[in-house]
Amino acid sequence: MMAEEVINESQLELLPLPKGNFYGIAVSPNGRYLCAAVRCPDTGSQIIIWDIHKEKIVKAFKTIMHARYLAVSPDNKYIAAKYHGSIDIYNFNGETVNTISPDLAIAHFAWRPNGKHIAIATYEPYLLVANAFERRRMRCWEYPLHCGEYLDRTFGVAWHPKGKRLASLHEYGLTIHEMPYLKIVRHDENEYVGGGKPPLTYSPDGKYIAFKLDTVLIADGETLELLPEEQFPYSGGGNITSYDWRVQRYITISTTSNKVFVWNFERSETEKVWAFKFKKYTYPEQVLMHPNGKTIFAMYMEHGIATLNI
């Protein structure tokens, strides 16, 4: 295990954003913007858009409540925000473009690479694919009762980078569906519990699928067979709160031990570790890597967003 870089609370480089509770962050695919879902004491729930290049807030707009998960569209034009029973689509002026309301609690969602559709996991046995901009009927797949008795609830979705296949993580399986009719082309029956930020994701090259259980597991994207254990990211104690696989080489992980790890997937080794020392116990709720592979954003609920340089 490599040496840790210890950073005290006073040394942490936080973005100059309004004070409040932070619930989710998203970086645009072009690396220009960082979006944050915040609930501020004075102004209430809002989404803040930070221009990474100009180092300033370019927009802040109010939302119906604090969003728990954000994602920027592949064309960098829209922000999708997950609330309990809906997904709101905003443009970068803060205007609501569409609201997707499946009348079900939403566990997770993912933009399709074409930027037109959104896949939704529902905490129920339903997998949905909705048009992001039109109020059309959603395509729906219902998983049958497991062993004829147990509901097979979905809690994670991920699109293959080419957009023709959709992975779904549910309580009793990891399943690959093929568009446009959600035909099952691969299925691994197993018991999965929980989720994460995100519950699962494809590697940038589409060859692998990562999903979070007690650790981050990685499987072959075609066969769904797990890779050798030594290729799984090491998280060094503490529960994993978030991970991000945005650059092929690196998987970034945050833990309840108040640490952030950079796992080099190509070399199967930890490349860097930050250990944070705070007066009061806390930890990063979410981490994201900038698409340039040089900067990490670590979100603390009460403190804000820290920037880390690899």
CORPE-V634170 format. One record per backbone hydrogen bond with DSSP energy under -1.0 kcal/mol. NH is the residue of the N-H (numbers start at 1). CO is the residue of the C=O. If there is no record, write none. Layout:
BEGIN
nh->{NH & NH}
co->{CO & CO}
END
This chain:
BEGIN
nh->{5 & 7 & 9 & 11 & 15 & 17 & 21 & 22 & 23 & 26 & 28 & 31 & 34 & 35 & 36 & 37 & 38 & 39 & 40 & 44 & 46 & 47 & 48 & 49 & 50 & 51 & 52 & 55 & 56 & 58 & 59 & 61 & 63 & 68 & 71 & 73 & 76 & 79 & 80 & 81 & 82 & 83 & 87 & 88 & 89 & 90 & 91 & 94 & 97 & 98 & 100 & 106 & 107 & 108 & 110 & 112 & 115 & 118 & 119 & 120 & 121 & 123 & 127 & 128 & 129 & 130 & 132 & 136 & 139 & 141 & 143 & 146 & 148 & 149 & 150 & 154 & 155 & 156 & 158 & 160 & 163 & 166 & 167 & 168 & 169 & 170 & 171 & 173 & 174 & 175 & 176 & 177 & 178 & 179 & 183 & 185 & 186 & 188 & 192 & 201 & 203 & 206 & 209 & 210 & 211 & 212 & 213 & 217 & 219 & 220 & 221 & 224 & 227 & 231 & 232 & 241 & 242 & 243 & 244 & 251 & 252 & 253 & 254 & 255 & 256 & 258 & 260 & 261 & 262 & 263 & 264 & 265 & 268 & 269 & 271 & 272 & 274 & 275 & 276 & 277 & 285 & 286 & 288 & 290 & 293 & 296 & 297 & 298 & 299 & 300 & 304 & 306 & 307 & 308 & 310}
co->{273 & 275 & 277 & 8 & 305 & 15 & 39 & 301 & 37 & 35 & 33 & 28 & 50 & 26 & 48 & 24 & 46 & 21 & 44 & 40 & 38 & 61 & 36 & 59 & 34 & 56 & 32 & 51 & 51 & 49 & 49 & 47 & 45 & 82 & 80 & 78 & 73 & 90 & 71 & 88 & 69 & 86 & 100 & 81 & 98 & 79 & 95 & 91 & 89 & 89 & 87 & 84 & 121 & 121 & 119 & 117 & 112 & 130 & 110 & 128 & 108 & 154 & 141 & 120 & 139 & 118 & 116 & 134 & 129 & 127 & 125 & 150 & 145 & 146 & 146 & 124 & 169 & 169 & 167 & 165 & 160 & 177 & 158 & 175 & 156 & 173 & 153 & 170 & 188 & 168 & 186 & 166 & 183 & 164 & 178 & 176 & 176 & 174 & 171 & 210 & 208 & 203 & 219 & 201 & 217 & 199 & 215 & 211 & 209 & 225 & 207 & 220 & 218 & 228 & 229 & 254 & 254 & 197 & 252 & 263 & 244 & 261 & 242 & 259 & 239 & 255 & 274 & 253 & 272 & 251 & 269 & 249 & 264 & 264 & 262 & 262 & 260 & 5 & 258 & 7 & 299 & 299 & 297 & 295 & 290 & 308 & 288 & 306 & 286 & 304 & 300 & 298 & 13 & 296 & 294}
END
